[in-house]
């Protein structure tokens, strides 16, 4: 099941390689096997908080009528940064599934704080299920395709 939902996040992230509204990042929120929201990073539309995970949380909250996303899982093409991790925590999402690591995004020039999600969970004494490396090759390919673009902007 992880691959099915991660593919939705990858497909959404791929739109930014074409449209350049943000970095090559996508997210998908699922509850009870049903897709609640799919979003991509839109930081380049002049809002530094518009990471894919935050956009997905906003969309899911609108759809479900509240901030409490208990029982949901979030799929992200890249490990959530500290800002996104905090938003996931406040939304009460207890399962995080990701592809590449924040360190991978940093290697290609993104301004990532290299603090792994597992370390953030440990520091906060949070009980979360965190799974990395899902569809890793496809998520790495997003970075390769992004890096090949001449008109990309890093932030």
C-alpha positions as CSV (number, residue, x, y, z in Angstrom):
1,X,0.0,0.0,0.0
2,X,2.9,2.4,0.7
3,X,3.9,2.5,-2.9
4,X,0.5,3.4,-4.2
5,X,0.2,6.5,-2.0
6,X,3.8,7.5,-2.4
7,X,3.3,7.4,-6.2
8,X,0.6,10.0,-5.8
9,X,3.1,12.2,-3.9
10,X,5.8,11.7,-6.6
11,X,3.3,12.5,-9.4
12,X,2.4,15.7,-7.6
13,X,6.0,16.7,-7.0
14,X,6.8,16.1,-10.7
15,X,4.5,18.9,-11.6
16,X,7.0,21.4,-10.1
17,X,9.7,20.2,-12.4
18,X,7.5,21.3,-15.2
19,X,5.8,24.4,-13.6
20,X,8.5,25.6,-11.2
21,X,6.1,26.8,-8.5
22,X,8.2,25.1,-5.8
23,X,10.8,22.5,-5.2
24,X,10.5,18.8,-6.3
25,X,8.5,17.8,-3.2
26,X,5.1,16.2,-2.9
27,X,2.9,14.8,-0.1
28,X,-0.2,12.7,0.3
29,X,-2.4,12.3,3.3
30,X,-4.4,9.1,3.7
31,X,-7.0,7.9,6.3
32,X,-8.4,4.4,6.3
33,X,-6.9,3.6,2.9
34,X,-8.6,6.7,1.3
35,X,-6.7,9.7,-0.1
36,X,-7.7,12.8,1.8
37,X,-5.3,15.3,0.2
38,X,-2.4,15.5,-2.3
39,X,-0.2,18.5,-2.5
40,X,3.2,19.8,-3.7
41,X,5.6,22.4,-2.5
42,X,4.6,26.0,-3.7
43,X,7.3,28.0,-1.9
44,X,8.2,29.8,-5.1
45,X,4.8,31.5,-5.1
46,X,6.1,33.7,-2.3
47,X,5.3,31.8,0.9
48,X,8.2,30.0,2.7
49,X,5.8,27.9,4.7
50,X,4.2,26.2,1.6
51,X,6.1,23.0,1.8
52,X,4.3,20.0,0.4
53,X,3.4,18.5,3.8
54,X,2.0,21.8,5.1
55,X,0.0,22.3,1.9
56,X,-1.4,18.7,2.3
57,X,-2.2,19.3,6.0
58,X,-4.1,22.5,5.0
59,X,-6.0,20.7,2.3
60,X,-6.9,17.7,4.5
61,X,-8.0,20.0,7.4
62,X,-10.3,21.9,5.0
63,X,-11.7,18.6,3.7
64,X,-12.2,17.1,7.1
65,X,-13.4,20.3,8.8
66,X,-10.7,20.6,11.5
67,X,-7.1,20.5,12.4
68,X,-7.2,17.1,14.1
69,X,-6.0,14.6,11.5
70,X,-5.7,11.6,14.0
71,X,-5.8,8.3,12.2
72,X,-4.1,9.8,9.1
73,X,-0.8,8.8,7.5
74,X,1.3,11.3,5.6
75,X,3.5,10.2,2.6
76,X,6.2,12.6,1.6
77,X,8.7,12.3,-1.2
78,X,11.4,13.7,1.2
79,X,11.7,13.3,5.0
80,X,9.8,16.2,6.7
81,X,11.9,19.1,7.7
82,X,11.5,20.4,11.3
83,X,8.8,22.9,10.3
84,X,6.8,20.2,8.5
85,X,7.5,17.7,11.3
86,X,6.0,20.2,13.8
87,X,2.9,20.7,11.6
88,X,2.5,16.9,11.4
89,X,2.8,16.7,15.2
90,X,0.2,19.5,15.7
91,X,-2.2,17.9,13.3
92,X,-1.9,14.7,15.4
93,X,-0.7,12.5,12.5
94,X,1.1,9.5,14.0
95,X,2.5,7.8,10.8
96,X,5.1,9.4,8.5
97,X,6.3,7.6,5.4
98,X,8.9,9.2,3.2
99,X,11.3,8.6,0.3
100,X,14.6,10.5,0.4
101,X,16.1,12.1,3.5
102,X,16.5,15.8,4.2
103,X,20.3,15.3,3.9
104,X,19.7,14.3,0.2
105,X,17.8,17.6,-0.4
106,X,20.7,19.5,1.3
107,X,23.2,17.8,-1.0
108,X,21.5,19.3,-4.1
109,X,21.4,22.7,-2.6
110,X,18.2,23.1,-0.6
111,X,18.4,25.0,2.6
112,X,17.5,22.1,4.8
113,X,18.1,21.7,8.6
114,X,19.6,18.3,8.7
115,X,17.7,17.0,11.7
116,X,16.2,13.5,11.0
117,X,12.5,13.0,11.8
118,X,13.4,10.1,14.1
119,X,15.6,12.5,16.1
120,X,12.9,15.1,16.3
121,X,10.4,12.4,17.5
122,X,12.9,11.2,20.1
123,X,13.6,14.8,21.4
124,X,9.8,15.3,21.8
125,X,9.2,11.9,23.3
126,X,6.7,11.3,20.6
127,X,5.3,7.9,19.7
128,X,5.3,7.9,15.9
129,X,5.7,5.3,13.2
130,X,8.4,6.6,10.8
131,X,9.3,4.7,7.6
132,X,11.9,6.0,5.2
133,X,13.2,4.9,1.8
134,X,9.8,4.2,0.2
135,X,10.0,4.4,-3.6
136,X,13.5,5.7,-3.0
137,X,14.6,5.5,-6.6
138,X,11.6,7.4,-7.8
139,X,12.1,10.1,-5.2
140,X,15.8,10.4,-6.0
141,X,14.8,10.8,-9.7
142,X,12.8,13.9,-8.7
143,X,16.1,15.4,-7.5
144,X,18.0,14.4,-10.6
145,X,15.3,15.9,-12.9
146,X,15.2,19.0,-10.8
147,X,19.0,19.4,-10.9
148,X,18.9,19.0,-14.7
149,X,16.6,22.1,-15.0
150,X,18.4,25.3,-16.1
151,X,15.8,27.7,-14.6
152,X,15.5,26.2,-11.2
153,X,15.6,28.3,-8.0
154,X,16.9,26.9,-4.7
155,X,15.6,28.3,-1.4
